Each structure stands twice: as C-alpha cells, then as structure tokens.
C-alpha cells in the first residue's frame, strides 16, 4: 500500500493525524503530509479509516510499490 495526499484538496481537518499519527502529520498551514508513504501492515486498517474520515477525500491509496 502506498499513500499520497492531494495538497490542493486537503482542508486541514486533521482527521488523518488523529486517526493514525504515525503515518500522517500536519504542516503549519494545516494541510496533511504523509510521514510514511508505505506504512507498515499493522497500520493499514487505521489508514483506511483515515481515508474514509477525510472530509475532502484528499488521501489516495495505491497498491503500487515504489521501484
């Protein structure tokens, strides 16, 4: 699993950080950043929950791995 955040869509609600802070953080402007683009398997359920909770649908999950 690979995660990206669309900075143009992010509204800075912080739901992703509250849900799985070891994978997401927030910049000074409130927008989310991904700390771990390829999170450990133990966090996948929480990452999926963060995707579902994002009010702007700014979190993108991909099954492609980095080469």
VOKEMI-626600 format. One record per residue (C-alpha): x, y, z; residue number from 1; residue in one letter. Coordinates in pm, whole numbers, plus 50000, padded with zeros to 5 digits. Example, Ala and Ser with C-alpha at 12.3 -4.5 7.8 and 13.67 -1.06 7.14 Angstrom:
VOKEMI-626600
east, north, up, pos, code
51230, 49550, 50780, 1, a
51367, 49894, 50714, 2, s
This chain:
VOKEMI-626600
east, north, up, pos, code
50000, 50000, 50000, 1, x
50123, 50348, 49912, 2, x
49970, 50674, 50037, 3, x
49966, 51023, 49894, 4, x
49775, 51335, 49994, 5, x
49640, 51575, 49735, 6, x
49751, 51906, 49887, 7, x
49509, 52100, 49666, 8, x
49211, 51911, 49810, 9, x
49324, 51890, 50173, 10, x
49123, 52120, 50401, 11, x
49333, 52063, 50712, 12, x
49069, 51892, 50925, 13, x
49336, 51675, 51088, 14, x
49125, 51359, 51095, 15, x
49408, 51159, 50938, 16, x
49655, 51275, 51203, 17, x
49412, 51196, 51484, 18, x
49340, 50853, 51336, 19, x
49696, 50739, 51258, 20, x
49954, 50997, 51367, 21, x
50245, 50767, 51295, 22, x
50162, 50789, 50923, 23, x
50029, 51147, 50887, 24, x
50124, 51489, 51021, 25, x
50013, 51844, 50955, 26, x
50211, 52136, 50817, 27, x
50193, 52481, 50972, 28, x
49912, 52570, 50730, 29, x
49711, 52269, 50849, 30, x
49749, 52059, 50537, 31, x
49829, 51694, 50584, 32, x
50162, 51539, 50492, 33, x
50248, 51172, 50472, 34, x
50527, 51066, 50707, 35, x
50531, 50705, 50592, 36, x
50423, 50669, 50226, 37, x
50447, 50290, 50257, 38, x
50304, 50228, 50606, 39, x
50360, 49902, 50793, 40, x
50092, 49637, 50753, 41, x
49984, 49684, 51114, 42, x
49854, 50034, 51035, 43, x
49658, 49953, 50719, 44, x
49318, 49936, 50890, 45, x
49376, 50273, 51057, 46, x
49496, 50422, 50726, 47, x
49180, 50302, 50554, 48, x
48976, 50457, 50835, 49, x
49162, 50787, 50784, 50, x
49075, 50772, 50414, 51, x
48709, 50720, 50500, 52, x
48710, 51005, 50754, 53, x
48880, 51262, 50529, 54, x
48610, 51522, 50453, 55, x
48789, 51636, 50137, 56, x
48871, 51289, 50002, 57, x
49232, 51411, 49974, 58, x
49404, 51084, 50072, 59, x
49488, 50850, 49787, 60, x
49574, 50484, 49838, 61, x
49757, 50285, 49577, 62, x
49868, 49924, 49566, 63, x
50171, 50015, 49354, 64, x
50501, 49997, 49535, 65, x
50793, 50224, 49474, 66, x
51058, 50068, 49247, 67, x
